Amino acid sequence: MPDQSPWLETVGVARPEPAGVVLVAHGGQANSRASASRRGLAYGRMLPFARAVERAGRRARTEAGAGLSVQMLRYRVKGWNGADADAFHDARWAIDELTRRHPGRPVALVGHSMGGRAVLRAAGAPGVVAVCALAPWLDGSDPVDQLAGRAVLIAHGDRERMTDPAASYAYARRAREITGRVARFDVLGDGHAMLRRAGDWTALVRRFVLGELGVEPLDPVITNAMAEPAPAGLRVALSGRRAHGAPSEESA
C-alpha cells in the first residue's frame, strides 16, 4: 500500500524565518495509485528550478525575514486520478503546512505538467500571491475563480507532445476574466521536458517568483505581458539564449 501522507523536502538552506515561501510541484500521471515515495524523472526535472530560486533568494531581505524557504512536494501517489484530484489535495495540504510553519509570509507556487494543474487549482489558499504553471496538463474543466488577486504565469513549449498548449491558452483567457495579472509565454523550439531551452525556462521562473515575492523588482518583460491585451499578452515568444540538448518526454 502506498504511503498515505504527502511530505515536503527542503531545497538548499532551511530557513525558519524566511522572507517568502516557494512550493515546487513536479509532474505525474493521469491515473496511478502507485506510491510516489521514490524520486523519479519528473521530480528530478523540477529540482533545478527549485535550486535556482533558492540560490537567487539567499540575498533576499525584508522586514519578515531573510532568504526563501523552498520546498519540493512529494505526493502520496503518482496519479491525478480523475475526480479524486490527488495531486491538488496534496498541494493544498502543503500550502497549509507551509503557512503554519511561516505565518504571514507570501507564498509562490511553481508546478510542471500535473503539478502545474495542481498548483493552479490550489492557488486560492490563503497566503498565495503567485502561481507559475509550466506545460500544465489542463483539459478545459479546471476552475479559475480561485486565481482572484493572484499573479499567474503560464509557459508552454511549441514542440509539446504530452500536454496541450491550446488548453493552457484557453485557460489563460478565462483566468484574465478573474485577475488582471496573467501572462503566458510560448517557449519556441522546446517540448515537455523543458531541456532544449532549460536556462530560459529557469530564468523566467526565477524572475517571476522573486518579483512577486517582493525580493526583487517586478520583471519588466512579464509585467508588460500582463498589461498587453489578449491574445498578445498570452502568446509571448520567450526570448533568450537557447540551451542545447535532447529532451526525454515525461508523463503528465
C-alpha positions in Angstrom: 0.0 0.0 0.0 1.3 3.5 -0.8 2.2 5.9 1.9 -1.0 7.9 2.7 0.7 11.1 3.7 2.4 13.7 1.4 5.5 15.4 2.6 7.8 18.3 1.9 11.6 18.3 1.2 13.6 21.4 1.9 15.8 22.6 -1.0 19.0 24.3 -0.1 19.2 26.1 3.2 16.4 25.6 5.8 15.1 29.0 6.9 12.9 29.2 10.0 12.3 33.0 9.3 12.2 33.4 5.6 11.2 36.5 3.6 8.9 34.2 1.5 8.0 30.7 0.7 8.1 28.7 -2.6 6.4 25.4 -3.2 7.5 23.4 -6.2 5.3 20.5 -7.6 6.5 18.0 -10.1 4.6 16.1 -12.8 3.0 12.7 -12.5 0.5 10.5 -14.4 -3.2 10.9 -15.3 -4.1 7.7 -13.4 -1.9 5.8 -11.0 -2.3 4.6 -7.4 1.3 3.6 -7.2 3.3 5.1 -4.3 5.2 8.3 -5.1 7.7 7.6 -2.4 10.6 7.1 -4.8 12.0 10.0 -6.7 11.6 9.8 -10.4 12.5 11.8 -13.6 9.5 14.1 -13.1 10.8 15.0 -9.5 14.3 15.4 -10.7 13.3 17.7 -13.6 12.0 20.3 -11.1 15.0 20.3 -8.8 17.0 22.8 -11.0 14.1 25.2 -10.8 13.9 24.9 -7.0 17.6 25.2 -6.6 17.9 28.3 -8.8 15.1 30.1 -7.0 16.6 29.1 -3.6 20.1 30.4 -4.6 18.8 33.6 -6.0 16.6 34.2 -3.0 19.5 33.9 -0.5 20.2 37.7 -0.8 16.5 38.5 0.0 16.0 40.7 3.0 12.6 42.0 4.1 11.1 43.0 7.4 9.6 39.5 7.7 12.9 37.6 7.3 15.8 36.7 5.1 16.1 34.2 2.2 13.4 32.0 0.8 12.1 28.7 2.1 11.9 26.5 -1.0 10.1 23.2 -0.7 9.6 20.3 -3.1 6.2 18.5 -2.7 6.3 14.7 -2.6 2.9 13.3 -3.5 1.1 10.3 -1.8 0.5 8.6 -5.2 1.8 9.3 -8.7 -1.6 10.0 -10.4 -4.2 12.7 -10.5 -6.9 10.0 -10.6 -9.9 11.7 -12.1 -12.4 13.3 -9.6 -10.1 12.4 -6.7 -7.6 15.1 -7.9 -5.0 13.6 -5.5 -2.2 16.0 -6.5 -4.4 19.0 -5.9 -5.2 17.8 -2.4 -1.6 17.2 -1.7 -0.7 20.7 -2.9 -3.4 22.2 -0.7 -2.1 20.3 2.3 1.5 21.5 1.5 0.4 25.2 1.4 -1.5 24.8 4.6 1.6 23.3 6.2 3.9 26.0 5.0 1.7 28.8 6.1 1.5 27.1 9.5 5.3 27.0 9.7 5.8 30.5 8.3 2.7 32.6 9.2 2.4 35.9 7.3 4.9 35.0 4.6 3.9 35.3 1.0 3.7 32.0 -0.9 4.6 31.4 -4.6 3.6 28.1 -6.3 5.5 26.5 -9.2 4.4 23.3 -10.9 5.1 21.3 -14.1 2.5 19.3 -16.0 0.3 17.6 -13.5 2.0 19.7 -10.8 1.0 22.8 -12.8 -2.6 21.7 -12.8 -2.3 21.1 -9.0 -0.9 24.5 -8.1 -3.3 26.4 -10.4 -6.2 24.8 -8.6 -4.7 25.2 -5.2 -3.8 28.9 -5.7 -6.8 30.2 -3.8 -5.3 29.1 -0.5 -4.6 31.9 2.0 -1.2 33.4 1.7 -0.6 32.5 -2.0 0.3 35.6 -4.1 1.6 34.0 -7.3 1.4 30.8 -9.3 3.5 29.6 -12.2 2.5 26.6 -14.3 4.9 25.1 -16.8 3.5 23.0 -19.6 0.4 22.5 -17.4 -1.9 19.5 -18.0 -5.3 21.1 -18.5 -8.5 19.8 -20.2 -10.9 22.7 -20.1 -12.6 21.6 -16.9 -10.3 23.4 -14.5 -11.7 26.3 -12.5 -10.2 29.8 -12.5 -12.2 31.6 -9.7 -9.5 30.7 -7.2 -7.0 32.9 -9.1 -8.6 36.2 -8.0 -6.0 38.5 -6.6 -3.1 36.3 -7.7 -0.4 36.8 -10.3 -0.4 34.0 -12.9 2.4 32.9 -15.2 2.0 30.1 -17.7 4.6 28.8 -20.2 4.3 26.1 -22.8 6.6 24.8 -25.5 5.6 24.7 -29.1 7.0 21.2 -29.6 4.8 19.8 -26.8 3.6 16.2 -27.2 2.3 15.4 -23.7 0.1 18.3 -22.8 -1.9 20.8 -24.9 -0.7 24.4 -25.4 -4.1 25.3 -26.8 -5.7 24.3 -23.5 -3.3 26.4 -21.5 -4.0 29.4 -23.7 -7.8 28.9 -23.3 -7.2 28.6 -19.5 -5.2 31.9 -19.5 -8.0 33.6 -21.4 -10.5 32.6 -18.8 -8.1 33.5 -16.0 -7.9 37.0 -17.3 -11.6 37.4 -16.5 -10.8 36.8 -12.8 -7.4 38.5 -12.4 -5.8 41.2 -14.5 -2.3 39.8 -13.8 -1.9 36.9 -16.2 0.9 36.3 -18.7 1.5 33.3 -20.9 4.7 32.6 -22.9 5.4 30.3 -25.8 8.8 28.6 -25.5 9.7 28.1 -29.1 11.7 25.1 -30.0 11.1 23.1 -26.8 8.9 20.3 -25.6 7.5 18.9 -22.4 10.8 18.0 -20.7 11.9 21.7 -21.0 15.5 20.7 -21.8 16.4 22.3 -25.1 16.0 25.8 -23.6 16.4 24.8 -19.9 18.2 28.1 -19.0 15.4 30.2 -20.4 12.6 28.3 -18.6 14.6 28.6 -15.3 15.3 32.3 -15.7 11.6 33.0 -16.4 10.5 31.2 -13.3 13.2 32.8 -11.2 12.4 36.3 -12.3 8.6 35.8 -11.8 8.9 34.2 -8.3 11.4 36.7 -6.9 9.5 39.7 -8.3 6.1 38.5 -6.9 7.6 37.7 -3.5 8.9 41.2 -3.3 12.6 40.4 -3.0 13.4 41.8 -6.4 11.7 44.4 -8.7 9.0 43.0 -10.9 10.3 41.7 -14.2 9.5 44.2 -16.9 9.0 41.6 -19.6 6.5 39.7 -17.5 4.8 42.9 -16.4 4.5 44.1 -20.0 2.9 40.8 -21.0 0.4 41.1 -18.2 -0.5 44.6 -19.4 -0.9 43.5 -23.1 -4.5 42.7 -24.2 -5.2 39.1 -25.3 -4.0 37.5 -27.4 -0.7 39.4 -27.4 0.0 39.0 -23.7 -0.9 35.4 -23.7 1.2 34.3 -26.7 4.5 36.0 -25.9 7.5 34.3 -27.5 10.1 33.7 -24.8 13.3 35.3 -25.8 16.7 34.2 -24.6 19.7 32.0 -25.4 18.8 28.5 -26.4 20.1 25.7 -24.3 21.0 22.7 -26.4 20.3 19.1 -25.5 17.9 16.4 -26.5 14.9 16.1 -24.1 13.2 12.9 -23.0 9.5 13.3 -22.7 7.7 12.6 -19.4 4.3 11.7 -18.3 1.7 14.2 -17.2 
